[in-house]
Amino acid sequence: MYKVVISPSANADLFNALKYIAYELENPSAAQKLADEVERCYADLEEMPAAHELCRDPVLRRLGYRRYPIDNYIVIFRVVERAKEVRVVHFFHMTQDYLLALKNEL
């Protein structure tokens, strides 16, 4: 079993998405559904993180970044085998240029 470690950036990304859905779109039930799906994602990552696709971008792929799609969102994470950790680095809407955002952080 792996320990899932959520970065402050990923927490902020998720919080902002949930807040937008619940308050701006006035759809708290959709926000709750997304929150539930994210919790299922984290539980799944504890068990089999390597079952999820590596990012298609060659630089991110070489660095071991993986993606876990959830509806219109995508969770970006890396597996650190020696620590038995899954490090969730960001949570993006699929319309965001997550490749550029991640590469700017490297």
N, C-alpha and C positions, 0 to 999 in steps of 0.2 A: 504494500500500500504506500502511496505517495502522500506527502503533506502538500496541500495547496496553499501557496503564499500569494496573497493579492497585494499588488503594489499600490501605493497611494494614488498614482495616476489612474490605475484601473478602477479603484474605488470611486474616484472623482468622476471618471467617465460614466460609470454606471449610475451614480447618483444623479448626474445632470440629465442623462437619458430618461431615467424614471421620473424626475421632476418635470421634464418637458412633456412627457406623455400624460402624466397625471394632471398637471395644472395648465399648461399651455394648450394641449389638445383636449383637456377636460375629459380624460378617459382613465380614471383610476383603476378600473378593472383590467384594462390592457397593461397598465404599469405593473399591477400585481401579477398578472400572467407572465410578463417578462421577468420579473424578480424570481418567480417560481422556476422558470426555465433556466435562469442563471444558476440557481441553487442546484438544479439537476445536473447542469454542466459541471459544476465544481465537484459534485459527488462522482460523476463519471470520470473526471480527470484524476481523482484519487485512485481509481482502480486501473484504468488503461489509457494513460495519456498518449502513448506512442501510437495508438490506433487512429489518431487524428492526423489529418493531412499536413505535411510540411508546407510552408508558404511557397508560392510558385516563383516568387522573385529569387533570382540566384544568390544575391547577397544575404537576404534573410534566411533562405534555405540553408546556406552554408553555415550560418550562425545558429541553426537549429530552431528557428521560430516556427511554430505550428499555429494552425487556425481552427477554431471551433465555431461554425456558424449557428446562430440562433435567430430564427426569423429574419428580420432585416438588419441584424447586428452580427458582429464577429468578435470573438474573444481571441486575443493573440497571447500566446504563452510559449515558454521554453521548459524543457524537461532537463533537470540537473540530476543525472543518475547517481553521482557519487554522494549527493545529499538526500537522494530519494525525495526530491521536491519538484513540484510543478510551479513555476513562477509566472503568474498571470501579469502581463505587463500593460495591456491596454484593452479597452472595450470600445469598439467603433461602430458607427452606423455604416452600412455597406456603401453608402454614397460618399463617405469621406475618403480622402486619399490617404489611407492608412500606410501605404508603402512610403510615401514622402514623409509622413509624420514619424514613422519608426526610423527611417534612414537619417533624419535630422537629429535623432537622439543618439545615434551610434558614435 
